[in-house]
Amino acid sequence: MVKEKILKKIEEYDRIIIFRHFHPDCDAVGASLGLREILRLSYPEKEVLAINHDFGDETAFLGDEDGDIDGALYSDALGILIDTATLERASNKKFSLCRELIKIDHHINVAPYGDISWVEPNFSSACEMIASFYQDFSDRLKINKAAATYLYCGMVTDSGRFRFNTVSGDTLRLAAMLLDLGVDTDKLFSDLYLTEYSALKFQSYVYKKMKTTESGVLYIYIDRKTQKKFGLSREEAGNAVMYMESVKNCLIWIAFIECDDGKTRARLRSRFVKINKLAEKYSGGGHACASGATVSGKKQAKELVRDADALLKDYKASNEGWQ
Ligand code: AMP
């Protein structure tokens, strides 16, 4: 069984380094810090580090990861890369220096890697995987309130507040196990949900400017100028995709965010229709109903929207029950 193999590897190594994808969300950071906490509590004699090279403002409340260490120290370490479908998406490329690498991920397994690979596309979050890992070995592993809070945070956010169809009875049972450890939900939901006045103004801008195609693809392009006008970080601008999620008959919605490097990030979301193949066509990928991609600018963004429109047209013509 793969989880047993992973635990065995963890027990073999004195140094374990945890990695995650760049542009981290609460699931990537929560799973990394949650696993770090569980392993530090369970094996105080081991050195357990989470070393990554970029940080997001929106995950800052979860706390710090570790500073980098000498490259030579990676060579006798076990690397665990979490929530990262492809090696290119790793934040800290030094995972390749580790003696062995384990993949733990809940995205579709488009690019298998690692000496051991545990991939569960049916899990609603990587944090759920870590919680289930803990539970399977609760006689050998230790957990505390801090670890439970990291994991619960990633579970709540990556499951759309326990709303997506990847949420199972097990998801809720694992969340309940974490809650019982004393997660302070008042504090957590303040960290997650309080909104700045300027962010609400931006939300109203999104509703004013979003457009829809003939078949019902909702989209908006947020250029650098608009981000500056509203004083938005890239993450905040990216929230536009969430504002568009509940429009009847608009089964695909896309936010394009122009970045400093001249490229444009596309955040794609859908219900019923699978969009990961579409994202893959534009140097991206992800989940069936939540993917990311990159386009060169407005012109290619339009192309992506046209493709999404065709996909949705086909879907609507050959399926029933959507709205
Ligand atoms: P985002 O819109 O950036 O939150 O991405 C949605 C989902 O797609 C996340 O789970 C990402 O990990 C995944 N994703 C985003 N961009 C890419 C990419 N370029 N390649 C593969 N997966 C991606």
Boltz pocket constraint, residues with backbone or C-beta under 6 A from the ligand:
constraints:
  - pocket:
      binder: B
      contacts: [[A, 21], [A, 83], [A, 85], [A, 86], [A, 89], [A, 107], [A, 266], [A, 267], [A, 268], [A, 283], [A, 284], [A, 285], [A, 286], [A, 287], [A, 290], [A, 291], [A, 292], [A, 293], [A, 294]]
      max_distance: 6.0
